[in-house]
Amino acid sequence: MSNKRLYTSYLTTGLYILLSYTSSAQITDWQVDPTYTTQYQVPKDWKVNVSQEQGVYLWQAKENPDNSLAADITVLSMPDFPNSSPTFFINQLENTIQEFKLLETKKISEDEYHYKAAGLMEGAKVSSNLVFLRDRNTQFLFLASFSAQENNYSRLGGTSVLYQALQRTDPFAVSTKPDLVDASTTGTKPEIWNMQSLEVQNHLITRGLVPQKKDLLGKWIQSFSYQTGTATQNLTSGEITYGERGYGHLFTFMNDDTYTLTYKYNSVSQGCPYQADIFEKGRFKLEGQNLILYADQYEGSYNLCNKISPEKNTTPPIRYFNVYVDSDMKRLLITGQTLEYSIGFETDANGNNYIQEGFNKIK
């Protein structure tokens, strides 16, 4: 059976699971995955089952494994396949769930979508929230869902149940809408914005300022966790703290027109590590909104399922970017050419890759 067919089969099974108990209360007691195969959180006393078939990894936490209608959290992982997309994901649900309809969609990037949905199963109304995530570094898809009978969905915790399990920020509960003018006068502006948010990034594109060289100097971090939604990076060791899977860039621009760029990536899929550790150095030039990087070299290594591959390039190409900063010079957006080891690829109308990455100033 192909990965695509397995995906459809597992997804259908996972989303057909309902909640039959009318007395269920909101989940307040959680524990780390008792199978020790993930860093997910699990409601206490729920049972976890892990299986794998032809490359498709299935992780399920169920309130009562003896009851096919018990509450369920499902996570699927599988190799990416041709024509996979959020649209395909939704089409499968529409074809398998009676009266399926989307209630709300949150697009984080072309490779990450979050949904609220409803449908009808065995005569019962069901509420769900779902995540579609494509990891381009490992070429894997991650699909997750939490489903419950409509009248118990909110009682159990609603969308927060799935994000508590994944240890990620709930995009339906937290607004990332920036207010770079009003917030600066009220003192409510946070030091760290969610620079992965397309809403924040587009705000900088439309209302951001053109930086001068002095505005660019310092350390800028772009770091993300697939579990928690945020991450931090130690300025001395370069280590990124992000749980099971995450990535990050650390740019340092210096007054002598030199720069360094550290890239870290860490993922675990079906017990195999997928990691990257790359360091680049060179010179930079800022001409208005145009940032030009003249790299001397970059070097490091990849770890693909325990196969270590050294990486070194002493003649990297000159790269061109557009840069935007906010009014207090603490947030930076860079758009332009892709890096060989970069994350955050977007695709234009012609199918060409480019990067659009947001950074917070940390020093």
C-alpha positions as MATLAB code, in Angstrom:
seq = 'MSNKRLYTSYLTTGLYILLSYTSSAQITDWQVDPTYTTQYQVPKDWKVNVSQEQGVYLWQAKENPDNSLAADITVLSMPDFPNSSPTFFINQLENTIQEFKLLETKKISEDEYHYKAAGLMEGAKVSSNLVFLRDRNTQFLFLASFSAQENNYSRLGGTSVLYQALQRTDPFAVSTKPDLVDASTTGTKPEIWNMQSLEVQNHLITRGLVPQKKDLLGKWIQSFSYQTGTATQNLTSGEITYGERGYGHLFTFMNDDTYTLTYKYNSVSQGCPYQADIFEKGRFKLEGQNLILYADQYEGSYNLCNKISPEKNTTPPIRYFNVYVDSDMKRLLITGQTLEYSIGFETDANGNNYIQEGFNKIK';
ca = [
       0.000    0.000    0.000;
       1.390    3.450   -0.887;
       2.151    6.091    1.763;
      -0.654    8.169    0.282;
      -3.199    5.381    0.773;
      -1.899    4.587    4.240;
      -2.156    8.267    5.099;
      -5.778    8.349    3.992;
      -6.591    5.157    5.897;
      -4.934    6.243    9.149;
      -6.332    9.741    8.961;
      -9.840    8.450    8.446;
      -9.474    6.073   11.398;
      -8.095    8.759   13.673;
     -10.856   11.245   12.899;
     -13.638    8.710   13.297;
     -12.956    8.501   17.016;
     -15.582   10.258   19.119;
     -16.247   10.909   22.783;
     -19.129    8.899   24.221;
     -18.962    9.979   27.878;
     -21.258   12.794   28.953;
     -19.526   13.197   32.315;
     -16.012   14.010   31.031;
     -14.475   17.069   32.659;
     -11.780   19.409   31.404;
      -8.360   17.766   31.318;
      -6.086   19.252   33.968;
      -3.644   16.440   34.781;
      -0.955   15.647   32.208;
       2.117   13.443   32.020;
       4.989   12.860   29.598;
       4.310   10.217   26.939;
       4.593    6.939   28.923;
       5.996    5.072   25.885;
       9.042    7.410   25.917;
       8.965    7.506   22.109;
       8.032   11.210   21.961;
       8.101   14.300   24.126;
       4.359   14.772   23.780;
       2.181   15.337   26.829;
      -0.642   12.891   27.554;
      -3.727   13.277   29.763;
      -3.161   11.181   32.869;
      -4.578    7.649   32.631;
      -4.999    7.873   28.857;
      -3.436    4.984   26.962;
      -0.845    5.531   24.242;
      -0.282    3.250   21.270;
       2.530    3.560   18.724;
       2.622    1.685   15.423;
       4.429    1.816   12.114;
       3.571    0.378    8.722;
       5.523    0.962    5.511;
       7.018    4.203    6.740;
       3.826    5.662    8.215;
       4.223    6.340   11.955;
       1.055    6.507   14.064;
       0.920    7.828   17.621;
      -2.437    7.761   19.425;
      -3.498    8.688   22.924;
      -6.974    7.412   23.858;
      -9.112    8.008   26.882;
     -10.341    4.406   26.828;
      -8.793    1.945   24.341;
     -11.630   -0.532   24.950;
     -14.204    1.943   23.649;
     -14.004    2.798   19.959;
     -15.873    6.047   20.666;
     -13.453    7.358   23.305;
     -11.706   10.741   23.043;
      -8.560   10.648   20.914;
      -5.419   12.587   20.073;
      -3.736   11.344   16.882;
      -0.374   12.225   15.354;
       0.753   10.839   11.984;
       4.229   11.099   10.471;
       5.153    9.917    6.992;
       7.455   10.685    4.078;
       6.177   13.496    1.908;
       4.650   12.383   -1.386;
       3.841   14.050   -4.736;
       0.800   16.331   -4.697;
       0.576   16.333   -0.911;
      -0.857   19.610    0.331;
      -3.223   21.082    2.915;
      -5.899   20.964    0.202;
      -5.423   17.230   -0.252;
      -5.583   16.831    3.528;
      -8.940   18.632    3.700;
     -10.323   16.827    0.645;
      -9.738   13.474    2.350;
     -11.715   14.639    5.356;
     -14.552   15.913    3.177;
     -14.690   12.545    1.426;
     -14.742   10.461    4.614;
     -16.613   12.500    7.226;
     -20.295   13.149    6.769;
     -21.259   16.841    6.687;
     -17.629   17.837    7.226;
     -17.034   21.595    7.260;
     -14.189   23.918    8.176;
     -14.994   26.485   10.848;
     -11.706   28.365   11.011;
      -8.267   28.206    9.379;
      -4.929   29.600   10.578;
      -2.168   29.690    7.974;
       1.295   29.997    9.506;
       3.183   29.320    6.267;
       2.780   27.336    3.061;
       3.829   24.278    5.057;
       1.817   24.805    8.246;
      -1.958   25.073    8.585;
      -4.224   24.806   11.622;
      -7.950   24.095   11.437;
     -11.147   23.980   13.452;
     -13.715   21.638   11.949;
     -17.004   19.851   12.558;
     -18.778   16.850   11.123;
     -21.224   14.034   11.737;
     -20.137   10.546   12.830;
     -22.509    7.660   13.526;
     -25.282   10.185   14.012;
     -23.279   12.277   16.500;
     -21.987   15.812   15.950;
     -18.212   15.986   16.276;
     -15.820   18.888   16.786;
     -12.128   18.668   15.862;
      -9.012   20.711   15.512;
      -6.249   19.634   13.194;
      -2.694   20.496   12.171;
      -0.967   20.035    8.813;
       2.829   20.456    8.922;
       5.401   19.739    6.214;
       9.046   19.552    7.306;
      11.038   20.329    4.167;
      14.367   19.500    5.811;
      13.414   15.873    6.418;
      10.755   15.687    3.673;
       8.200   14.411    6.194;
       4.559   15.274    6.797;
       3.153   15.610   10.312;
      -0.625   15.470   10.769;
      -2.309   15.801   14.137;
      -5.886   15.944   15.395;
      -8.039   16.052   18.507;
     -11.695   15.038   18.096;
     -14.602   14.817   20.513;
     -18.365   14.789   20.507;
     -19.588   18.355   20.096;
     -21.069   18.779   23.557;
     -17.874   17.529   25.225;
     -15.238   19.121   22.983;
     -15.158   22.448   24.839;
     -15.625   20.775   28.224;
     -12.419   18.791   27.727;
     -10.466   21.912   26.782;
     -11.224   22.540   23.098;
      -8.282   23.382   20.875;
      -5.967   23.581   23.880;
      -5.985   19.779   24.289;
      -4.070   19.114   21.075;
      -1.582   21.930   21.639;
      -0.978   20.890   25.228;
      -0.186   17.394   23.937;
       2.175   18.726   21.263;
       3.646   21.348   23.609;
       2.922   24.064   21.074;
       1.330   27.474   21.213;
      -2.377   27.372   20.399;
      -2.846   29.732   17.418;
      -6.585   29.883   18.092;
      -6.044   31.169   21.636;
      -3.113   33.570   21.133;
      -3.295   36.558   18.835;
      -0.047   37.594   17.176;
      -1.482   40.717   15.599;
       1.121   43.449   16.071;
       0.412   47.047   16.923;
       3.789   48.662   16.483;
       2.488   52.208   17.018;
      -0.029   52.060   19.860;
       1.759   49.361   21.864;
       5.008   51.350   21.951;
       3.233   54.160   23.771;
       1.273   51.983   26.181;
       4.207   49.865   27.296;
       2.429   46.611   26.435;
       4.669   45.696   23.511;
       6.443   42.391   24.183;
      10.187   42.046   23.798;
       9.812   38.917   21.669;
       7.255   38.756   18.883;
       6.280   35.540   17.151;
       8.321   36.315   14.051;
       7.096   33.095   12.415;
       3.693   34.729   12.100;
       2.920   35.772    8.543;
       0.734   38.507    9.968;
       3.698   40.015   11.802;
       5.971   39.565    8.781;
       3.503   41.197    6.390;
       3.090   44.043    8.854;
       6.830   44.734    8.630;
       6.748   44.561    4.840;
       3.933   47.108    4.619;
       4.848   49.377    7.563;
       8.456   48.579    8.404;
      11.325   51.044    8.122;
      14.471   50.969    6.006;
      17.380   50.257    8.401;
      20.686   52.063    8.566;
      23.868   50.142    9.272;
      23.799   51.054   12.981;
      20.301   49.556   13.242;
      21.505   46.242   11.882;
      24.468   45.817   14.241;
      24.090   43.198   16.981;
      22.623   39.708   17.364;
      19.362   38.654   15.750;
      17.675   35.320   16.419;
      15.104   33.428   14.401;
      14.271   30.237   16.246;
      11.282   27.931   16.266;
      10.018   24.784   17.944;
       7.542   22.470   16.247;
       6.297   21.562   19.733;
       6.178   24.808   21.701;
       6.065   27.360   18.892;
       8.995   29.287   20.344;
      12.620   28.613   21.154;
      15.737   30.274   22.538;
      19.387   30.051   21.595;
      22.407   30.313   23.906;
      24.674   33.059   22.611;
      27.806   31.333   23.880;
      27.249   27.703   22.947;
      24.865   28.288   20.047;
      22.595   25.543   21.379;
      18.891   25.968   20.683;
      16.339   24.945   23.289;
      13.186   23.761   21.565;
      12.143   20.326   22.748;
      11.982   17.455   20.296;
      12.108   19.310   16.992;
      13.138   22.795   16.029;
      15.453   25.062   14.102;
      17.066   28.454   14.315;
      19.303   31.049   12.730;
      21.510   33.463   14.668;
      22.795   36.443   12.691;
      25.525   38.660   14.150;
      26.341   41.884   12.290;
      29.505   43.733   13.408;
      30.722   47.286   12.968;
      33.680   46.205   10.784;
      31.176   45.049    8.104;
      31.602   41.359    8.926;
      28.901   38.934    9.921;
      28.446   35.404   11.219;
      25.468   33.138   10.721;
      24.796   30.044   12.826;
      22.151   27.565   11.724;
      20.867   24.750   13.929;
      18.265   22.139   13.083;
      17.123   19.153   15.114;
      14.363   16.667   14.381;
      13.558   13.097   15.338;
      11.363   10.924   13.147;
      10.611    7.278   13.897;
      13.683    7.095   16.108;
      16.043    8.601   13.505;
      17.770   11.940   14.122;
      17.767   14.590   11.421;
      20.153   17.372   12.374;
      22.157   20.202   10.865;
      24.854   22.371   12.435;
      26.260   24.999   10.044;
      28.403   28.105   10.650;
      28.959   30.817    8.052;
      31.119   33.957    8.097;
      31.795   36.755    5.682;
      31.210   40.420    4.887;
      27.950   42.321    4.483;
      26.890   45.491    2.741;
      23.722   47.462    3.413;
      22.413   49.733    0.678;
      19.103   51.163    1.774;
      16.725   48.237    1.910;
      19.180   45.909    0.158;
      21.390   43.599    2.207;
      24.205   41.819    0.374;
      26.112   38.911    1.944;
      29.600   38.097    0.692;
      30.272   34.798    2.447;
      33.892   33.681    2.864;
      32.778   30.135    3.638;
      30.347   27.986    5.547;
      30.991   24.611    7.144;
      29.394   22.099    9.467;
      27.639   18.764    9.192;
      24.357   16.974    8.619;
      23.148   13.941   10.538;
      20.585   12.040    8.480;
      19.392    9.026   10.453;
      22.867    8.636   12.070;
      24.717    9.083    8.781;
      27.080   12.022    9.366;
      27.875   14.142    6.306;
      30.460   16.943    6.601;
      29.506   20.136    4.794;
      31.921   22.832    3.600;
      31.795   25.479    0.889;
      34.683   27.931    0.478;
      33.090   29.752   -2.467;
      29.450   30.446   -1.534;
      27.525   32.653   -3.941;
      26.855   36.321   -3.244;
      23.312   36.564   -1.847;
      20.877   39.456   -2.089;
      18.040   40.280    0.324;
      15.515   42.943    1.213;
      15.391   43.927    4.887;
      12.769   45.663    7.033;
      12.834   46.758   10.688;
      10.166   47.996   13.075;
      10.176   51.427   14.709;
      12.183   50.405   17.793;
      14.714   48.377   15.759;
      14.015   45.148   17.672;
      12.386   43.144   14.905;
      13.901   42.351   11.522;
      12.497   40.734    8.395;
      14.756   39.344    5.665;
      13.433   38.205    2.294;
      15.406   36.996   -0.708;
      17.566   34.156   -1.960;
      17.495   30.770   -0.320;
      20.458   29.433    1.629;
      21.581   25.872    0.967;
      20.901   25.000    4.599;
      18.013   27.378    5.211;
      14.535   26.775    6.521;
      11.347   28.716    5.913;
      11.172   28.332    2.134;
       8.269   30.038    0.441;
       7.312   29.476   -3.195;
       6.380   32.198   -5.671;
       3.821   31.977   -8.484;
       6.433   30.441  -10.788;
       7.356   27.716   -8.302;
      10.694   29.277   -7.348;
      11.871   29.057   -3.746;
      12.735   32.092   -1.659;
      13.086   32.777    2.048;
      11.138   35.120    4.265;
      12.393   34.990    7.840;
      11.678   37.132   10.871;
      14.217   37.850   13.615;
      14.142   39.303   17.126;
      17.092   41.400   18.330;
      18.553   39.890   21.480;
      21.760   41.867   21.998;
];
